[in-house]
Amino acid sequence: MILPIIVLVVAGIVLMGMYNNMVKLRNRLEGAWSDINVQLKRRYDLIPNLVETVKGYAKHEEGTFEKVVQARNAAVNIPSSSVAAQAQAENMLTSALKQVMLVVESYPELKANTSFLQLQETLGNIEDDIQNARRYYNAIVRDFNNAVETFPSMIVARMFNFNAYEYFEVEKHERENVQVHF
């Protein structure tokens, strides 16, 4: 009589531990996603200043600047819960920013402008922060998805409707090494 009770108590404790672990991982995931959004907001706030600074030197490159602004506005308006849509919008914005940086190559006086240099440095720091936040988010996604998909925690995941999350991935053409020299 006592053995079945002990087995049930132990099983309950194990299940409770697995459930609590998944809740902690999900909360870390949501926190990591929030960190990405904070860095993206910093980037979105900086881009108009960068574009305006470059615009002053390269007035005939209006189409390039419009693409950056459109890509920024599209990225800002993506619901933060859609990882795939956010990743796609960020890839488009990164591509548009690369075009602006290529325009800068044609203007030596712009490359020496203090305001531009500060904006460029800030953008570089933000890009590094975004990369680190993405890497951390994807590591948490991996840990969470492992918990959801491996036995015996998958039983708890199914019981309490824990589902795998999407990775924040960069599109294949964005992985190519682009070099811009200033």
N, C-alpha and C positions, 0 to 999 in steps of 0.2 A: 504494500500500500504506500509506503513512504518513498520507494524507488520511483514510481511513476510521477509523484509530485516533484521530486528532485529533478527528474528529467524535464518536466514541464517548466519549472522555474529556470533551469539552466537554458533551455531553448528560448524562453521568453527574454532572458537577459541578453543572449546572443542576438536575437532578432532586434531587440531594442538598441543594442550597440550598432548594428548595421544600419538601422533606420537613422539614428543620430548622426552617424558618419555621413550618410547621404545628405542629410539636411545641412550639415556643416560644409560639405563640398558644394552644394547648391548655393549656399550663402556666399562662399568664397568666389564662386563663379559670377554671381550677380555683382559682387564687389569689384571683381576684376573687369567686368564689362563696364561698370560705372567709371573705373579708372581710365579705360580706353575713351569713353565719352568725354571725360574731363580734358584729356590731351587733344582730342579732336576739336573740342570747343576752342581751346587755345589756338589751334591751327587755323580754325575758321575766322577767329578774331584778327589774326595776324595777316591773313591773305589780302584783305582790302588795302591795308597799308603798303604791303609789298607791291601790289599791282599799281597803286597810285604813284608810288615812287618811280617805278619803271616806266609808267605811262608818260611821265614828264619828259623822259628822254627819247622815247620811241613812239611818238604820236601816230605814225603810220602803221603800227602793229596792232591796231584796234581789235581785229578779229581774234587774235591770240588772247587778248585780255578778256574779251567777252566770253570766250570758252572757259577761262579760269573762273570767272564770276558765275557762269551758269553751272559749272561743275560744283563749285562751292555751295551755291544755293540748293542744288539737287541733294548734295550730301547732308546739308543742314536739315532738310525736310524729310529725311528717311526716318521712319519710326525706330527708336533705339532698340526695340525688341527684335528687329529683323537683322540677324547677323549677316546672312548672305547678301541682302540688299545693301547693307552698310559697307560691306567689303567691296562690293562692285562699285558703289559710289566713290569710295575712297580711292580705288584704283583709277577711276576716271579723273578724279581731282589730282592725283599724283602725276598722271600723264599730262594734264594741262599745265601743272606747275613746271614740269620738265621743259615744256615748250617756252614758257616765260624765261627760264634760265638760259635756254639756247638763244633767245632774243638778246639777253643781257651780254652775251659774248660779243655782239657787234658794237657795243658802246663802252669803250674804255673809260670814259669819264664817269659813267654810271658805276662801273666796277670799283672806282676809287671813292665814290660818294659815301660819306660816313653813315648817313641814315640807312642807305641800302645795305652797307656792310653789317650794321647792327641788326637790321631785319633779317638778313641772310643768316647770320649767326643764330639768332633766335629761332628761325625756322629750322635750321639744322638741329638745334637742341630739342625742339618739339618733335621733329621726325624721329630722333633717337628715343625720346620718351614714348612715342607711339609704338615704335618697334618693341621696346621693352615691355610695354603694357600688353601688346598682342602676344608676345612670347609667353608672358605669365598667364594670360587668359587661356591660351591654347594648352598650356601645361595643366591647368585646372580642369579644362574640358576633358583632356586625356584621362586624368585621375577619376573624374566623375563618370565618364563613359565606361571606364574599366569596372567601376563599382556597379554600374547599371547592367553591364553585359556579362559579368563573370559569376560563376556559381560560388557560394550560395546566396550572395547579396542580390543577385538578379531576382530571386524569389520575393525579397522585400521590395525591390524596385517595382515589380509588377503589381504587388499587393497595394502599394501606395502611389502608383501611377508616376513614378520617376521615369523620365524619358531622356534619351541621349541628347546632347547639345551639339550644335554645329561649331566647327572650327572657324576662326577668322582667318581666311586664307587669301593669299595674294594670287591674282591671275598669272598664268604662265608667262605672258609677255611682259608683265611687270617685274618678274624675277631677273630679267636680263640686266646685266651690269651697265648702267648708263653713267658716263663720266662727263661732268661739266667742270671746266677749269676756269677759275677767276683770277 
